[in-house]
Amino acid sequence: MGETVTGEGHAYNVIIPVIVREKQYGYINLTINTEDFSSMMRERLFQRIIAALFVFGLGTIFIVYLARRYTKPIEEVVQAARMVAGGNLDQELRTERKDEIGELTQSFNYMVRKLREERVLEEKLRKAEHLASIGQFSTSIAHEIRNLLILSASQ
């Protein structure tokens, strides 16, 4: 024998037979009030929605934190690179990071140091070229003066 369900409105009677080794010992009679069940389901739904919004909010805050943590150092490198491209070689970024962003920062600092060294070498070369041209000018003036002196001594 199976279960019997009868109902009126929002209340249901469920009769379940108790059978052990094919012998029936009795019945279990349950009365279920669906109105109470519906209000409980609505309350649980509201609680699940609040919990989902809370988890979603925490996730969003965590994602914003991570995004900021990883994009801010990159933005600093980009800003410093713009200043270096504009000719300002006084840029040096500080970092304690040991990840790829830290490596990027160290590479940037190395590049800026090399550019400073190159600028110093170019300045020295420019000065040496200037002194060499002054030396050539002095040599040509001394040569002309000597020619004039020789010319006037022979007359």
C-alpha positions in Angstrom: 0.0 0.0 0.0 1.3 3.5 -0.8 0.9 7.0 0.7 -2.4 8.8 0.8 -2.5 12.6 0.5 -5.7 14.6 1.0 -5.9 18.3 1.3 -8.1 21.3 1.9 -6.8 24.8 1.1 -3.4 25.2 2.6 -3.3 22.1 4.8 -2.5 18.6 3.7 -2.9 15.3 5.5 -0.3 12.7 4.5 -0.8 9.0 5.7 2.3 6.8 5.4 2.0 3.1 6.2 4.7 1.5 8.5 5.8 -1.8 6.9 8.5 -4.1 8.1 9.2 -7.4 6.2 6.0 -7.2 4.4 4.0 -6.9 7.6 2.1 -3.7 8.2 2.3 -2.3 11.8 0.4 0.9 11.4 0.3 4.3 9.9 2.0 7.6 10.3 -0.3 10.6 9.9 1.3 13.9 9.0 -0.5 17.2 8.7 1.4 19.8 6.7 0.3 23.4 6.7 1.6 24.9 3.4 0.8 28.4 4.5 3.5 28.1 7.2 5.8 26.4 4.8 5.2 29.2 2.2 6.1 32.0 4.7 9.1 30.0 5.8 10.2 29.6 2.1 9.8 33.3 1.5 11.8 34.1 4.6 14.6 31.7 3.5 14.5 33.2 0.0 15.0 36.6 1.5 17.9 35.3 3.6 19.5 33.7 0.6 19.2 36.9 -1.4 20.8 38.9 1.4 23.6 36.4 1.8 24.2 36.4 -2.0 24.4 40.2 -2.0 26.7 40.2 0.9 29.1 37.7 -0.7 28.8 39.6 -4.0 29.7 42.8 -2.2 32.7 41.3 -0.4 33.9 39.8 -3.7 33.6 43.2 -5.5 35.5 44.9 -2.7 38.2 42.2 -2.9 38.5 42.5 -6.7 38.8 46.3 -6.5 41.5 45.9 -3.9 43.4 43.4 -6.0 43.0 45.5 -9.1 44.3 48.6 -7.4 47.2 46.7 -5.8 48.4 45.5 -9.2 47.5 48.5 -11.4 48.9 51.3 -9.2 52.6 50.2 -9.5 52.1 49.8 -13.3 50.6 53.3 -13.5 53.6 54.6 -11.6 56.0 53.0 -14.1 54.0 54.4 -17.0 54.0 57.9 -15.5 57.8 57.7 -14.8 58.4 56.4 -18.4 56.5 59.5 -19.7 58.7 61.8 -17.7 61.8 60.0 -18.9 60.5 60.3 -22.5 60.2 64.0 -21.9 63.8 64.2 -20.9 63.6 64.0 -17.1 66.1 61.3 -16.1 65.8 62.0 -12.4 63.2 59.2 -12.1 63.8 56.3 -9.8 61.0 54.0 -8.6 61.1 52.4 -5.2 59.7 48.9 -4.6 59.9 46.1 -2.2 58.0 43.7 -4.4 59.6 40.4 -5.5 57.0 39.6 -8.3 56.9 40.6 -11.9 56.0 44.1 -11.1 59.0 44.4 -8.9 61.2 43.0 -11.8 59.6 45.6 -14.1 60.4 48.4 -11.7 64.0 47.2 -11.3 64.4 47.0 -15.1 63.0 50.5 -15.4 65.5 51.8 -12.9 68.3 50.0 -14.6 67.3 51.6 -17.9 67.2 55.1 -16.4 70.6 54.6 -14.9 72.0 53.6 -18.3 70.4 56.6 -19.9 71.9 58.9 -17.3 75.4 57.3 -17.9 74.9 57.7 -21.7 73.9 61.4 -21.2 77.1 62.0 -19.1 79.2 60.3 -21.8 77.5 62.4 -24.5 78.2 65.6 -22.6 81.9 64.6 -22.2 82.1 63.8 -25.9 80.5 67.2 -26.7 83.0 69.0 -24.5 85.9 67.0 -26.0 84.7 67.9 -29.5 84.4 71.5 -28.5 87.9 71.5 -27.0 89.2 69.7 -30.2 87.7 72.4 -32.4 89.2 75.1 -30.2 92.6 73.3 -30.5 92.3 73.2 -34.3 91.4 76.9 -34.4 94.3 77.7 -32.1 96.6 75.7 -34.3 95.5 77.4 -37.5 95.9 80.9 -35.8 99.4 79.9 -34.6 100.2 78.7 -38.1 99.1 82.0 -39.6 101.0 84.1 -37.0 104.1 82.0 -37.6 103.7 82.5 -41.4 103.4 86.3 -40.8 106.4 86.3 -38.6 108.5 84.3 -41.0 107.3 86.6 -43.9 108.2 89.8 -42.0 111.6 88.4 -40.8 112.6 87.6 -44.3 111.9 91.1 -45.6 
